[in-house]
Amino acid sequence: MKKWLTTGIAAVMGVALLIGGCSSQSPGATPAPDQVNDAKNTAKVGEQVGYKIIGIDPGAGLMKATKKAMEDYQLKDWELVEGSGTAMTAALTKAIQDKKPIIVTGWTPHWMFSKFDLKYLDDPKGSFGKDEEIHTLVRTGLKADHPNAYQFLDKFEWTPSDMENVMLEILNGKKPEEAASDWVKNNPDKVNKWIEGIQPGAKEKLKLAYVAWDSEIASTNVVKAVLEQKLNYDVELSQVEAGPMFIGLANGDVDGLVAAWLPTTHADYVEKLKGKFEDLGVNLSGTKLGLVVPSYMDIHSIEDLNK
């Protein structure tokens, strides 16, 4: 994770130099009408953003899909900037604060769509594939070792809006465990369906892994809250990068995860380790990957990046 953090900081600094300018507005504020809209004052979008697309951590499937899109749309002069989810959202926040053009790799659900007025660029060639789903995966043997926890993980399912509510609470200053606990407390009907008919444990230990994406921080902490507060388990969370997350699951070092994005983002890991874990199915539908820009930019399709 040290490498992830270092590259994220470097990406923020690099993007800051690209975007430039300062503003006293709050990050979420709507820019004043008399501010210059650079997206309309420059002939080419590439020139506006320095021919750079702001990405996330290099191992993410989203980055692989973006590289494919760059090939499909022949974006030969463009650079995909590696960094992290944190670096990407920091760059996006800065650009919107100054009403500057920016292009980022994005996904739904994500709090940035609730906080800012954003849009996906159309992808007529289908480079980013179909909408994704998030799956729950568990280690082989979990059903026999911890049948009650297995049963709950098999039932766990929520919506993008559920997830975004937790993400926003964390963004607004709550600790992840606090935001998750509050959501569990405020959504008894949904939580009770997940645990209906399941007997509490006896403080057995479980280990869940997740990647440091805002979406996965939200979902994993909610699962931890339910397991501990409603089912009497002792849950340890392990924040790792995608590769170690799947390897740990396959080796049995991790009991489960609710953070597998399929069929695109984590497809390589799932294919390589097929048969070494159990897929309990979808826990969230309605996800999406693509290139994202502020709505004030006068651009609508990835094809426009070559104009």
SEZA-248395 format. One line per field, with one value per residue (C-alpha): y negated, x negated, z; residue number from 1; residue in one letter. Coordinates in steps of 0.1 Angstrom, whole numbers. Each point is the difference from the previous one (the first is absolute). Example, Ala and Ser with C-alpha at 12.3 -4.5 7.8 and 13.67 -1.06 7.14 Angstrom:
! SEZA-248395
Y	(45 | -34)
X	(-123 | -14)
Z	(78 | -7)
nr	(1 | 2)
rest	(a | s)
END
This chain:
! SEZA-248395
Y	(0 | -23 | 1 | -7 | -30 | -14 | 3 | -16 | -30 | -4 | 1 | -28 | -22 | 7 | -7 | -32 | -13 | 8 | -16 | -30 | -30 | -6 | -6 | -10 | 20 | 31 | 32 | 8 | -35 | -10 | -23 | -36 | -7 | -24 | 26 | 10 | 33 | 13 | 30 | -24 | -23 | 25 | 17 | 34 | 19 | 15 | -34 | -9 | 29 | 5 | 32 | 17 | 23 | 2 | 36 | 20 | 28 | 17 | 36 | -9 | 16 | -35 | -11 | 31 | -9 | -36 | 10 | 22 | -31 | -21 | 26 | 5 | -38 | -5 | -25 | 3 | -34 | 6 | 11 | 20 | -13 | 26 | -8 | 10 | -5 | -27 | -18 | 1 | -15 | -26 | -11 | 0 | -21 | -25 | -3 | -5 | -25 | -21 | 10 | 15 | 29 | 34 | 36 | 28 | 37 | 5 | 26 | 3 | 1 | -28 | -30 | -23 | 4 | -11 | -29 | -14 | -4 | 25 | 21 | 30 | -3 | 21 | 32 | 10 | 26 | 17 | 0 | -1 | 29 | 5 | -13 | 19 | 17 | 4 | 36 | 16 | 26 | 22 | 25 | 37 | 16 | -30 | 16 | 29 | -21 | -29 | 9 | -30 | -26 | 18 | -2 | -38 | -7 | 20 | -22 | -33 | -23 | -37 | -29 | -27 | -26 | 20 | 1 | -37 | -10 | 16 | -14 | -35 | 3 | 10 | -28 | -25 | 10 | 32 | 29 | 30 | 22 | -28 | -7 | 37 | 5 | -30 | 14 | 34 | -17 | -21 | 29 | 27 | 14 | 8 | 12 | 23 | 17 | 7 | 17 | 16 | 35 | -1 | 9 | -23 | 12 | 4 | -27 | 20 | -19 | -9 | -18 | -21 | -17 | -30 | -25 | -36 | -13 | -21 | 24 | 30 | -18 | -6 | 35 | 18 | -21 | 6 | 37 | -1 | -20 | 26 | 29 | -15 | -18 | 24 | 34 | -2 | 5 | -15 | -14 | -12 | -22 | 2 | -29 | 12 | -5 | 22 | 26 | 9 | -1 | 28 | 20 | -2 | 13 | 28 | 10 | 0 | -28 | -21 | 12 | -21 | -33 | -20 | -19 | 20 | -21 | 22 | 7 | -26 | -16 | 32 | 25 | 8 | 9 | 21 | 19 | 8 | 12 | 17 | 30 | -13 | -19 | 0 | -28 | -7 | -22 | -37 | -23 | -32 | -6 | -32 | -8 | -16 | -8 | -27 | -34 | -28 | -38 | -29 | -8 | -35 | 14 | -1 | 36 | 30 | 30 | 16 | -5 | -37 | 3 | 3 | -32)
X	(0 | -30 | -5 | 37 | -2 | -32 | 13 | 32 | -18 | -22 | 31 | 17 | -31 | -3 | 36 | -1 | -27 | 21 | 32 | -17 | 18 | 15 | 34 | 16 | 32 | 8 | -6 | 37 | 11 | 14 | -24 | 11 | 16 | -27 | -27 | -17 | 11 | -33 | 18 | 16 | -29 | -25 | 3 | -11 | 9 | -35 | -16 | 22 | -11 | -35 | 10 | 2 | 27 | -2 | 1 | -1 | -23 | -18 | 11 | 37 | 21 | 14 | -35 | -3 | 34 | -11 | -31 | 21 | 23 | -31 | -10 | 36 | 4 | -36 | -9 | -37 | -9 | 16 | -14 | 18 | -14 | -4 | 9 | 28 | 37 | -9 | -23 | 26 | 27 | -23 | -9 | 37 | 9 | -27 | 10 | 37 | -8 | -18 | 24 | -28 | 3 | -11 | 6 | -2 | 6 | 32 | 24 | 35 | 8 | -23 | 7 | -14 | 32 | 21 | -23 | -7 | 19 | -19 | 6 | -14 | -14 | 19 | -19 | 14 | -27 | 9 | -36 | 10 | 24 | 34 | 10 | -17 | 12 | -17 | -3 | -5 | -28 | -9 | -28 | 5 | 12 | 17 | 34 | -12 | -21 | 24 | 35 | 17 | -24 | 1 | 38 | 0 | -27 | 21 | 30 | -18 | 13 | 6 | 3 | -23 | 20 | -5 | -38 | -2 | 18 | -28 | -27 | 13 | 1 | -36 | -9 | 17 | -22 | 13 | -23 | 8 | 11 | 22 | 17 | 6 | 14 | 24 | 12 | 6 | 20 | 20 | 9 | 15 | 23 | -27 | -25 | 26 | 6 | -37 | -1 | 34 | -2 | -37 | -12 | -27 | -35 | -22 | -26 | -17 | -26 | 4 | -23 | 14 | -22 | 7 | -17 | -3 | 28 | 27 | 26 | -17 | -8 | 37 | 13 | -26 | 5 | 38 | -5 | -24 | 26 | 27 | -22 | -12 | 32 | 26 | -17 | -26 | -32 | -34 | -10 | -34 | -2 | -31 | -5 | -22 | -4 | 20 | -26 | -7 | 37 | 8 | -31 | 8 | 35 | -13 | -26 | 26 | -17 | 31 | 35 | 19 | 4 | 29 | -21 | -3 | 9 | 10 | -1 | -27 | -19 | -11 | 4 | -37 | -3 | 32 | -11 | -35 | 13 | 32 | 10 | -19 | 29 | 38 | 20 | 32 | 14 | 9 | 2 | 5 | 12 | 0 | -37 | -17 | -35 | -12 | -15 | 16 | 0 | 17 | 33 | -11 | -24 | 12 | -8 | 22 | -19 | -34 | -1 | -1 | -35 | -15 | 16)
Z	(0 | 4 | -38 | -5 | 23 | -16 | -35 | 11 | 15 | -31 | -22 | 20 | -3 | -37 | -7 | 21 | -23 | -30 | 14 | 16 | 14 | 35 | 13 | 33 | -8 | 20 | -21 | -4 | -8 | -34 | -18 | -6 | -34 | -10 | 4 | -33 | -13 | -15 | -15 | -25 | -6 | -14 | -33 | 11 | 31 | 1 | 2 | 29 | 22 | -12 | -18 | 34 | 14 | 38 | 11 | 32 | 13 | -29 | 8 | -2 | -28 | -7 | -10 | -24 | -15 | -4 | -18 | -23 | -7 | -8 | -26 | -14 | -4 | -12 | 27 | -9 | 14 | 34 | 33 | 27 | 33 | 27 | 36 | 23 | 6 | 26 | -24 | -27 | 21 | 14 | -36 | -10 | 31 | -8 | -37 | 9 | 26 | -27 | -27 | -20 | -25 | 11 | -11 | 26 | 1 | 19 | 13 | 16 | 28 | 12 | 23 | -27 | -20 | 30 | 8 | -35 | -33 | -21 | -32 | -16 | -35 | -25 | -9 | -35 | -5 | 33 | 12 | 37 | -4 | 15 | 34 | 28 | 31 | 34 | 13 | 34 | 0 | 29 | 6 | -6 | 32 | 16 | -2 | 21 | 24 | 6 | -14 | 15 | -13 | -34 | 0 | 7 | -27 | -24 | 8 | 0 | -28 | -3 | -25 | -14 | 20 | 32 | -6 | -10 | 32 | 21 | -23 | 4 | 38 | -1 | -23 | 23 | 29 | 16 | 6 | -23 | 30 | 13 | -33 | -5 | 35 | -5 | -33 | 16 | 28 | -24 | -24 | 22 | -26 | -25 | 26 | 16 | -34 | -2 | 34 | 2 | 13 | 7 | 35 | 15 | 3 | 31 | -7 | -27 | -19 | -37 | -24 | -29 | -26 | -21 | -23 | 10 | -22 | 16 | -12 | 15 | 33 | 3 | -8 | 20 | 31 | -2 | -2 | 30 | 19 | -6 | 8 | 33 | 12 | -12 | -3 | 28 | -21 | 5 | -34 | -12 | -31 | -23 | -24 | -29 | -37 | -24 | -7 | 36 | 8 | -25 | 8 | 37 | -7 | -22 | 27 | 28 | 18 | -5 | 8 | -25 | -19 | -14 | -25 | -32 | -30 | -30 | -28 | -8 | 29 | 18 | -28 | -3 | 37 | 0 | -31 | 13 | 33 | -12 | 22 | 30 | 16 | -1 | -17 | 19 | -27 | -4 | 30 | -21 | -35 | -21 | 0 | -30 | -12 | -24 | -6 | 21 | -4 | 17 | -17 | -9 | -25 | -36 | -8 | -3 | -13 | 2 | -38 | 7 | 15 | -34 | -13)
nr	(1 | 2 | 3 | 4 | 5 | 6 | 7 | 8 | 9 | 10 | 11 | 12 | 13 | 14 | 15 | 16 | 17 | 18 | 19 | 20 | 21 | 22 | 23 | 24 | 25 | 26 | 27 | 28 | 29 | 30 | 31 | 32 | 33 | 34 | 35 | 36 | 37 | 38 | 39 | 40 | 41 | 42 | 43 | 44 | 45 | 46 | 47 | 48 | 49 | 50 | 51 | 52 | 53 | 54 | 55 | 56 | 57 | 58 | 59 | 60 | 61 | 62 | 63 | 64 | 65 | 66 | 67 | 68 | 69 | 70 | 71 | 72 | 73 | 74 | 75 | 76 | 77 | 78 | 79 | 80 | 81 | 82 | 83 | 84 | 85 | 86 | 87 | 88 | 89 | 90 | 91 | 92 | 93 | 94 | 95 | 96 | 97 | 98 | 99 | 100 | 101 | 102 | 103 | 104 | 105 | 106 | 107 | 108 | 109 | 110 | 111 | 112 | 113 | 114 | 115 | 116 | 117 | 118 | 119 | 120 | 121 | 122 | 123 | 124 | 125 | 126 | 127 | 128 | 129 | 130 | 131 | 132 | 133 | 134 | 135 | 136 | 137 | 138 | 139 | 140 | 141 | 142 | 143 | 144 | 145 | 146 | 147 | 148 | 149 | 150 | 151 | 152 | 153 | 154 | 155 | 156 | 157 | 158 | 159 | 160 | 161 | 162 | 163 | 164 | 165 | 166 | 167 | 168 | 169 | 170 | 171 | 172 | 173 | 174 | 175 | 176 | 177 | 178 | 179 | 180 | 181 | 182 | 183 | 184 | 185 | 186 | 187 | 188 | 189 | 190 | 191 | 192 | 193 | 194 | 195 | 196 | 197 | 198 | 199 | 200 | 201 | 202 | 203 | 204 | 205 | 206 | 207 | 208 | 209 | 210 | 211 | 212 | 213 | 214 | 215 | 216 | 217 | 218 | 219 | 220 | 221 | 222 | 223 | 224 | 225 | 226 | 227 | 228 | 229 | 230 | 231 | 232 | 233 | 234 | 235 | 236 | 237 | 238 | 239 | 240 | 241 | 242 | 243 | 244 | 245 | 246 | 247 | 248 | 249 | 250 | 251 | 252 | 253 | 254 | 255 | 256 | 257 | 258 | 259 | 260 | 261 | 262 | 263 | 264 | 265 | 266 | 267 | 268 | 269 | 270 | 271 | 272 | 273 | 274 | 275 | 276 | 277 | 278 | 279 | 280 | 281 | 282 | 283 | 284 | 285 | 286 | 287 | 288 | 289 | 290 | 291 | 292 | 293 | 294 | 295 | 296 | 297 | 298 | 299 | 300 | 301 | 302 | 303 | 304 | 305 | 306 | 307)
rest	(m | k | k | w | l | t | t | g | i | a | a | v | m | g | v | a | l | l | i | g | g | c | s | s | q | s | p | g | a | t | p | a | p | d | q | v | n | d | a | k | n | t | a | k | v | g | e | q | v | g | y | k | i | i | g | i | d | p | g | a | g | l | m | k | a | t | k | k | a | m | e | d | y | q | l | k | d | w | e | l | v | e | g | s | g | t | a | m | t | a | a | l | t | k | a | i | q | d | k | k | p | i | i | v | t | g | w | t | p | h | w | m | f | s | k | f | d | l | k | y | l | d | d | p | k | g | s | f | g | k | d | e | e | i | h | t | l | v | r | t | g | l | k | a | d | h | p | n | a | y | q | f | l | d | k | f | e | w | t | p | s | d | m | e | n | v | m | l | e | i | l | n | g | k | k | p | e | e | a | a | s | d | w | v | k | n | n | p | d | k | v | n | k | w | i | e | g | i | q | p | g | a | k | e | k | l | k | l | a | y | v | a | w | d | s | e | i | a | s | t | n | v | v | k | a | v | l | e | q | k | l | n | y | d | v | e | l | s | q | v | e | a | g | p | m | f | i | g | l | a | n | g | d | v | d | g | l | v | a | a | w | l | p | t | t | h | a | d | y | v | e | k | l | k | g | k | f | e | d | l | g | v | n | l | s | g | t | k | l | g | l | v | v | p | s | y | m | d | i | h | s | i | e | d | l | n | k)
END
